[in-house]
């Protein structure tokens, strides 16, 4: 085998890619290794950023509720940013029972080949919408999933940095942070105090050293995502995902289970005011503490 060549390792739940010196280059649950794949793979195509002889599908999970003013702008922003690392990118948009014209916009987007849509008849909450998108992404053959709100607070230009630890095989999951020095809009002091308190409480029970568990931007490999089921219907999904990742073990190249590798990456943040449509309230902060206890003490 020539220097620098890549060979596929044995596959069970995961396909390991090794260099000739045995270093793991990447580890994904590739849909191409599973029967009944919902996504055709053209092996003549390479995923540019990875240099792999097959495409790697990134599914961006986008819960939407009453965002008719912003959804088109969000899609324009994605269209202006090429898929990171040469990945194949698909948006999985779930309308959560919106009462404005958002469902009509989502139906229009369904005609795009790079968009998967789902609609809830009634509003169920962000967690429920993410749960629907999560399942749809895995059914579509996603190799990586990434949660992204449809409100312009987060920027898809950050996705390349957010995904880098997964792409180079350091991480099974990556959590964004608004408090690690990236550009952010200055808004509510007491929100930042509450966020830090909630994060500290979570860290005490998970034994992680995160700075912002409430950050929306979270990315997981397929093998991690398949082992997590979202139970919370509202904003409690953030501490729930963190707690479940903290307990998660995954098979390594030595065929033994190892704790999931979690990384944190700074992201930019352009938070909204309540007048601009921000939906989270103090009640969701109380619910976050409940979820920290519920999932952190299981």
N, C-alpha and C positions, 0 to 999 in steps of 0.2 A: 504494500500500500504506500503510495507516495507521501512525502512529508506534508502534514497539514490536512490530509484527507479525513473525511468524517465517515464513521461507520455507525450503524444502528446497533445499540445494545439489545439484550433480550427484553421483550415486552411482556408485561402483565397488565398492571393498571396504567403504566406510564412508559413512554418511549424515551430512553436515555440516548443522547448523542455524545459520542466520545471522540476526542482527538486521538491520534496514534499513540500519544504518551499516556492515555488513560484518563485525561482530565475531562470532567463532565462539562460539556458546552451548553447544553440546554436540556430541560426535562418538561415535556408537555404531555398531557393526555390527548394525543392526536386522534382526531375523528377518523383519519385514514386507517387506523388500526382496528376500528370497530366495525362489525357487520351492521347493515342497515343504516349506513351513514346518510343523513338527510342532506348533506352538502357534498356535491361532486368535487373530487380533488384531481387537478390536472398535474401530474407529476413532472411535466415538462416545465412547469412554472416554478420560479424560485421566489421565496419571500425575501425581498431585497436586503432588508436590514440584518437578517439572520444568515443569509447565504445558504439557506436550506433548500433541498431539491423538491420542496412541496410548499404550498401556501399555509400560512398560519392565520387563523381567523380570530380577530379581536371583535368582540361584541360589546358595544357601549350601551349600558342599560339606562334608559331615560324615563323616569316616572314624570307624568305631566298632570297638573290639575289647574284648570282655569288660567292657562298661560297663552291665550289667543294673541295677546299683544306682543309676546316675546318669542313664541315658538319658531316663527319664520326666521327671525334674527339668529336664533340659536343654530338652526340648520344652515343658514348662510355662513356662520362662523365655522362650522364643521367643514363645509364645502371649500372654504378658503385655506384650511389647514390640511395638508396631505396626511394620509394615514401614517402614524409613527413607525419608524424602523422598517418601512416597506411592507407592513402587515396588510392583510386584507381586512377591511373594517366594515362592520355592519351596525347600524343603529337599531336598537330594539326599544321602540317607543310604546309606552303603555299609558293610555288616558284613563285616569282614575275617576270616572264619573263626573267629568267637568260639566258645569251648568252654562258655560259660555259657548263660543264657536270652536273651542279646541278640538272636540271630536271630529268635526268636519275637516279641519286641517290635518288631523292624524289620518283620516281616511284618504285624503288626497296624497299624502306621503306614502301610503301603502303601494302606490304604483311604481315607486323607485326600487330598483333591484338591490340597493344597498340598505334598505329599510325593512324591518319587520315590525308589524303593529299589532297591538291588542287593545281592546276597549273593555273597561268595566262599566256595567250598566249603572251601578251605584257607587258613590264615593266610599272607599274602604280604608284609605290612608296610604301614606308613602311606603310603608313596609309591605303592604299587600301588593302595591303596584310593582315594587322591586322584586317581590317573590314571583309574580307573574312573568316579569321580564327575565329573571334568572332562569326559570324553567324553559322559556321560549329560546333563550340563548343556548342553553345546553342541548335542547332538541335540534337547534340549527347547526350544531357541531362546533360551538365555540371552543377555542383552545385557551383563550384568555377572556375574562369578563372585567368590565370597568364601569363603575357607577358614576353617572354624571347628571346633575340636576339640570332641568330645562328652564333656567331662570337668569342666565348670563352672569351669575355670581362666580362661576368657575370657567376656565378658559381651556379649550381643547389643545391649545398650543403647549400646555403643560404635560400632556399625556406622554410625550417622548421621554421626559425625565421621570415621570411617575412609573413608566413601564420598564425603564432601563434595568433595575435590579432583577426583574423577571426575565427579560430578554437575555441577559448574560448569566442566568442560572444561579444568581445569589439568593433569590427570594421565591417563596411560594405565594406570598401576598405582600402587597404594598399599601400603606395607608398614607394619605396626604396630610400635610400639616399647614395650617394658616399662621402658625406661630414660630416658624423656623427661619424667618428673615426674608421671605419673598414679599413682593409688593402686595399691599392690601389696603383697602379703603378703611379709613378710620371712622368707626361708628360708636356702638354702645359699650361704655366701660363695664357696666354690670353684666352684660352678656359675656364679656371676656373673663370676668371673675367667675361666673357660673360655669363657663366652659372648662376653666382650669380646675375648679373644684370637682366637677364631674369626671374629668380625666384622671385626677389624682385618686379619687375613690375607685375608679376602674383599675388603675394600675396597682392599687393595694391588694385587690382580689385576684388579678391576673398575673401579677409579678412581671408585668411589662413596663417599659419606661417610655411610653408614648407621650406626646405633647398635645394631641388634639384628636381624641377619639370621635368627636362629633363632626369631623371633616367629612363631607360627602364623598370625596374622591377616594375610592378603595378599588384595588385591582387584585384579582386572584387568578391563579392558573386553573385549568379545568379540573385537575385532580383534587385541588383544594375545594373548589366550588361544588363539586359533586358530593362532597361529604358534609356540606352545610345546608340546612333547611331553615329558611327565615320563618320564624313564628310570630314576631311582632307585626301588627298591622299599621302602626303609626311610626313616629320618629324613634321609637325604642329600638329599631333595627340596628342603629349605629353601635351602642354598647353590646347588643346581642352578637353582632358579627365579630367584634373584637374579642369577646369572651370565648366564643366558639373557636376562633383562630388560636387563641392562647392555649386551648386544650387539645388542639388538633395534632395528630401524629400521621406522618405519611411515609410510605415505603421509600427507602433510599436505594442507591445503586448496589449496596451490599445486601439487599433483600430484607433488611431489618427496618423497623419503624423508627423514625426520628421526629422530634418536634418540628412543626411547621416553621419555616424561616420567614420572619416578618421584618420588613423594612419600612422606614418612614422617610418621606421625601417632601420638601417644601413645595407648596403650590401658591399661586397668586389668588387673591380673593377680592372680589368687588361686591361686598355685601349690600343687600337692599335695606331700605327703611320699611317700616310697616305701611307707610303711605304708598310705597312703590310695589307692595305686594308680598312682603315677607309674611310667612304663615306660622312659624314656630312661636310658641308662647311659654310663659312660666310653667304652665301645666305640663308641657313636654319635658321641661327640666326635672320636675318631680317624677315623671314617668321614667326618665333616664336613670334616676337613682334606683327606682324599683327594679328596672331591668338589670342594672349592675349587680344588685343583690341576687336577683332571680337566677341569672346565668353565671355569675361569678362564683356562686356557692354551690352549684350543682356538683 
